[in-house]
Amino acid sequence: MKGTIGIGAATVAVVAALSVVGASQGWTFGNDSADVVQSLLVPDSIRVFLTEAPSIAIGYPPFGTILLCSLGAGVMAASGLLHAIADFVARKVPGVLITPAVFLMGLICHQVSDALYVVYLPLCGMIFQTRGRNPVLGVMLGFAAFSGALYASLFPGLQDIVLLGITEQAARAAGIAGTISPMANMWFSSANAVALTLVAWALVDRVVPRFAGASDEATAAPATTRAFGDGGLPDSRGLLAAGAASLLVLAGFALLALVPDVSPLRTDTAAGMARFEPLYKSGAAIITLTSAAAGTAYGFASGRWRKLHRVAQAVEASMRDLTPFLLMAIFIAFVVKAIDVSNLGRLAAHHLAELVRASDWHESAIAALLMAVTALADFLMFSASAKWTVIAPTVLPALDQSGVSPAVATAAFRVGDAVVNVVNPLQPAAVYALISATAWDRSLSMARLMGRMAAFAASFFVVGLTMLMIWSALGLPFGPG
């Protein structure tokens, strides 16, 4: 936590200094009068931070999502269900395939909901621990799959709908012919899913334990009971009950999304997968209710719980465990607000996009440049959709003239946006990965975690760039149609 706060404090100091310089020099990034850098030390900016302090403190984007999902995850942990799932996976999957299996689970999870890491990351540690491996390494693998491999997937998800929706709007505004569907990157994403699984397998089993100071031996301290429950042997009746409870909740949500004209979780006026956008956006609610129902069912069916007050105790414990995250989230919220008020994030995104637009290079070189500038912009604008909303209208028309289609540009952006997530300490998943890992290694700091994750970031960038070059050289379609 101290590392994240220290990095955040340094970021605020740098942003404040740059905002003063930028405001005095008249830095601009658009034609509107509001498209200028604002000093953080003028009365108007100071007034914003003081009068809006309460709303800023809870304004960190994943704050509510993690708070909500942790209620259900806490019930799963306290009931012993997380341990039971970890034991089940560890027993059913051959030891040599544990690493790719855990990684593929992450690729599925990040497409289902961006809130699933609340359950997925500690589960990764437990699976590795059950197999006699370092649980911290399991958390690192899960973090890499969930956040660093966002450009790789086995099926379309919410990010495809959102980012490719922005692409279609920007392309239409620029007069670029054709339509962009949420499936436009599907073939490219699926191929990357296979490639990244193999690379992550090699990194975790061979490279990271040897060179990044993360031994693959199970030398880490056992997870605290307070954090993940006390485990125990899995109960087959409990697992069946948990599965039935989960299916019941999911069936309820399916009914809320699949019946035309009356279902609240679908938009019948939209086309294709976009009509299910409300369902995707309900991910936090689905995860909370499903995990709480499954955990409760397991607790009672296995005989571990006999009174309903144990559910309330589990929820209370989950809130206590979140204290470090809440403190970091509040601090990071002020960092994000400082970048937003100063307009430095939009300034950086705009000028980096202009750099791409002005380049007169080969298609693959332009795609690589877009990847690089997106990665740099990620440290000032954390949201992928916010960055792409700024970058897409600037770069798509120019790239189209250079022969780079909107689908290719979106794929390049997604690679650059994803790979640096695992080395950006202000990303929400990074904070939660640290909290999950310190359940086993209390000496682990954010700086050490980011250092260990650098191998994943560099490797995933190289894989994404290589795949883009192969696709461009061979003229392969990025998706159906």
N, C-alpha and C positions, 0 to 999 in steps of 0.2 A: 504493500500500500504506500509506503514512504517513497518508493521509487516512482510510482505513478504520480503522486502529488508533487514530487520534485520536478519531474518532467513537465507536468502541467504548469507549475509556477514559472519555470524557465520559458515555456511557450507563451504564457501571458506577458511576461516581461518583454520578450522579443516582439510579440504582436503589438504591444503598447508602443514600443519604440518605433516600429515600422509605421504604425498608424500616424504617429506625430510627424515623421518624415514625409510620408505619403500625402498627408493633408496639407502640409506646408508647401510641398512641391506641386500640388494639384494633380496627383495621379488619377487618371480616369480609365474606365473600361467599357464605355458605351456612349450612346448619344443622349441618353436621358440625363437630366440635371441631378438625379439621385445616384447616378453611376460614378461616384467618386469615393475615394478613401476618406473615412471619417476618423478623426483623432479620438482616442479613448480618454484623453485627458481634458477635453472641453466640457463645459457644464452640461450640455445636452446628453453626452454619453455617460457621464458620472450619474446624472439623474436617472437614467435608464437602469443602471445597475443597482442603485439604492432603492428606488421605488418599486422595481419589479423583482427584487431579490427572492421572494418566496416562489414566484412562478418560474424564475430561472432555475432555482434549486431543484425543482422537479421536472424541468424541461428537457433533461437528457433523454433522447428518443427512446431507448429501450427500457427506461426506468419502470414504467408501468407494466410493460410486458414481462420483465424478469420478476417483478414483485408478484404479479399474478401467477405466472407459471411456477414460481417457487412454492406456492401453496400446495399445488398438486404433487410437485416433485418431492416435497417434504413428506407427504403422506406415503409416497412410494418408498422413500428411503427408510422411514421409521418402521414401516410394516415389514421390511425385509425383502420387498419385491425387487428392488434394484439389485441386491445381492443375488437373489434367485435367478434373475435374468442373466446376470453376468456369469453365474455358475452354469446355467443352461447353455449359453453360447460357448463358453470355454470347454464344456464337455462334448458338445455336438460338432464343433469345428476342429479339424485336425490342427495340431500345434503350429505346423509350418504355414498354415493359411490364416492364422489369427490376425496378422497385420493387414493383409488385403481385405479380410472380412470386416474388420473394424473401420477401415478407410471407406469401403463401399457403403457401410451403414451411414457414415457422415455425408456422403454424396446424396443419399436418399433423404436424409434428415433436412439438409439445407434447402432442398426443393420443396419439401412438405411445408415447412414453416421456419422462419428465421428465429423463432423462439425455442426451438427444440434443443438448443445447446445447453439449456438449463438442466435437462435430463441426460443428454447424450455425453457431455464431457466427463462428468463423474463416472458414468457407466463405462466409458473407455478405460479409465483407471482401474476400476474394479475387475474388468475382464482380464487386463494384463496381470493384475495382482493374483487372480485366481489361477492363471497359468504359470505362476512363479516368476513373472517378469516385473520390471520396474513400472509401477502404476503411473509415475510422473511421465514416463515415455509414452504410455497409453494416452494420457491427457494431451500431450503434445501432438500425437498422431491425430486424435480427434479434432483438435483445434485446427490443424493443417487442412483436414478434410472439410470441415464445416465452413471455415472462413477463407482459407487460402486457395481453395479449389472451387470457388463459386462459378467459374466459367466452365466447369465440367459437370455434366449431369447425365442421367440415364433417361430422363423424361422431363417435359416442360414444367415449370413452376411459376410462382408469383413473379420472380425476378424477370423471367422471359416476358411475361405479360407487361410489366411496368416498363422495362428498358426498351423493348422492341416497340411498345406503344409510343414512347417518346420519339423513337427513331422514325416511326411512320408519320407522326405529326410534323416533325422537322423536315422530313423528306417531302411531304405534301406541301408545306409552306414554301419550300424552295423550288417547287415545280418539278421534282424528280418523279419520273413515271414509275408505275408499279405499286404494288401493295406489300407491306411488311407484316407477316403473320407472327404470332408467338412461337411458331415452329422454325423460324428463319435461321436459327443457329443450331438446330437439333443434331445434324450429322457431325458437325464440328465439335459440339459439346460432348456427344457420346464417344467420339474417338479420343478426346482428351480425358474422359473418365477412365478409359482403359489405360492410356499412357501414364496418367498421374498415379493410378493405382500401382502400376509396376515400379514407378520411380519412388513413391512413398514406401513401398515394400523394401526396396534396396536401402533407402535412407535410414529407415527405422531399424532394420535388422543388421545393417552393415556399417553405415557411415556415422550417423549421429551418436550412437553409443561410444564410438571410438574417438571421434574428434570434437564433439560438442560437450563433453563432460557430463553426459547423461547415461550412466551405465545401464545396461539392460538387465542387470541382476536385481533381484527383488530385495534390495538393501534398504529401500525407503521404509520409514516408520509406518505401522499400520494406520489406516484411516481412522479418524476419531469416531467414536460411537455417536457423538453429538452431530457430526456432519452427515453420516451415511447410514446410521442404524448399526445394529450389532450382528447383522448377517444371520448365521445359523444355516442349517441344512435346508435346501429348497423343498417345498412341499408340493407334490403333484396336484393335490386337490386345490391348493391355493393358486397355483399357476392356471389351472383350468378356470377357476372362479374369476381370476383377474382378466383372463382372456375373454370370458363371457361378458364381464362388466364393460370392458373396453369396446367390444363389438356392439353392445347395446347402445352405448353413448354415440359411437360413430354412426350407427344406423339412424339414430335420431337426427344427427346433423345431415346425413344423406337425404332424409326426407325433407329437411329444410332447404335443400338445394336442388333436388332433382325433379320436382313436380312443376311443370311449366305454369306460368301465370300467377301461381299462389305462393310459391316458395320465397321466403324473405332473403335467402342467401344466393340468389341468382338474379341476373339482369337480363331479361328476355329481349331487350332492345339491342343488346350487344351481339357480336358475331363470334362464332367459334369458342375457344377457351376463355375469351374475355368475359363471357356471360357468367363465369364462375368466380370472377374476381372477389365478390363479397365473401365467398366461402374461403378463399385463400387468406383474405384479410382477417378472418375469424380464427386464425391459427392459434393465437394465444388462448382464446376461450376453449377451443377444442382440446388443446394440450392440457389445460388446467383441469377441465372436467373429466377427461379420459384418464389422466394419471391419478387424480383423486379417487375416482371410482375404482380403478384397478387396484390401487394401493389399499383401499378400504376392504375390497372384496378379498384380497390376498390375506390381509391381517386377520380377518374373522374366519375365513375358510381354513386357514392353516392352524388356527387355534392360538396364534400369538396374541391376538386381541380378543377380549371378551366383553369389554364395555366401550360404549360409543365415545366416552370422554378421551380415549386414546387418540382418536382422530384430531380432536381439538389440541391435544398435547403435541401431536406431530406438526400441526400448523404453527403453533407457537414456537416450537424449536426451529422450524425452517426460517422464521422471521429473525430469530436470534442469529442464526448462521449467516444471514444476509447483511449484518451490520457492517463488515468491512466493505462490501460492495456498495452499500448505500452511501457511505462516507466518500468513497472514490467517485461515485456517480454524481454527487452534488458538486464536488470540486470540478470534475470534468465538464459539467453543465456550464459552469462559469467560463471555462476555457472556450467552449464552443460558442457561447454568447459573445465573448470578446472578438472572436474571429468573424462572427456574423455582423456585429455592430460596426466593426471597422471596415467591412466590405473587402478585406484582404483576400478571403477565400475566392470570392467571385472575380476579383482582379486577377489572381493567379490563374484561375481556370480560363478566363477570357483570353489572356495573353498567351498562355500555353496553346490554346486552341488556334489562335492567330498564327503561332509558329508552325503548327501543322498545316494550316491552310496555305501559308506562303511557300511551303516547301515544294520543290519541283523534282521529286525523286520517283524511283520505281515504286510500283504498288506495294511490294513487300516492305520496302524501306519506310514508306509513309506509314504503313500499319505498325511497324516497330516503333517509329517515332511517337505515334498516338499512344501506344502502350506505355512508353516511357513517361510522357508528359502526364498521362492519367495517373500513373503511380506517384509522381511528384505531387500532383494536386490532391491526392488522397490524404496527405498529412494536414491539409488546411480545410478540405471539405470532405467529411467522412461519409456522407450519404451518396451512394452510387447514383440514385435518381436525380439528386440535386446537381451533381457534377455533370451528368449527361444532359440535363435540361439546359445547362449553360454551354456546354461544349458542342452538342449536336448541331444546333442551328448555324454555328460558325464553320464547322469543319465539313459537314455533309455535302454542301454544294460544291466546294472546292475539290473534295475527294472524288465526287462523282465525275467531275471533269477530268480527273487524273485516272479514271478507270476503276476506282475503288467503290464498290457498291455500298449502300447503307448497311446491308447485312454484314459485310466484311468489316466495316468501320465499327459496328456495334460489337462484333466478336473481339476485335483488337482492344476496344475500350474495356470490355469485361475482363480480359486477361490482366491488363494493367491495374484495374481497380481491385481485383481479387488478391493478387500475389502479395501486396504490401500489407494487407490486413493483419497478417501474422507477425509483423514487426512494427506495427503502429500501436503503442501502449495506450492510446486514447480510444481505441475501438472497444465496444462493449464486450465482445467475445473474448478479447485479450484479458480484460479485467476478470471475467468469470473463469477463464482458463487458469489464471493465477490462483484464484480462490480454490478451485477444484484441486489443483496440484499441491497447494500448501496443506491440504488435508493429510498428505503423506510426507511432504518435505517442507517443514515450517521455515527453513532457512532460505528457501527459494525467493528471489526478488524479481521484480518486473524486468530489470535490466538483464539478469541472467536468463530469464525465460526468453526475452526477445533475442538475445545472442544465440541461444540454442535454436530458435525458430528461423534464423537467418538462412540456414542451409535449405529449409523448405521453400522460403521465398525465392531464393536465387534459382533453385532447381525448377520450381513451378514456372518462373518467368521464362527460363530457357526452353522448357517444354512447350509453353504457349507460343513463343516466338517461332520455334522450329515447326510446329504444326501449322501456324499461319503461313509460313514460307512454303511448306509442302502443298498446302491447299491452293495457294496462289499459283505456284509453279505448274501444278497439274490441272488447274482449272476445275477443281472439284466443287460440287455444290455444298454450300454451308448448311442447307436444310431443304426439306421437301418444297418443290415448287420454285 
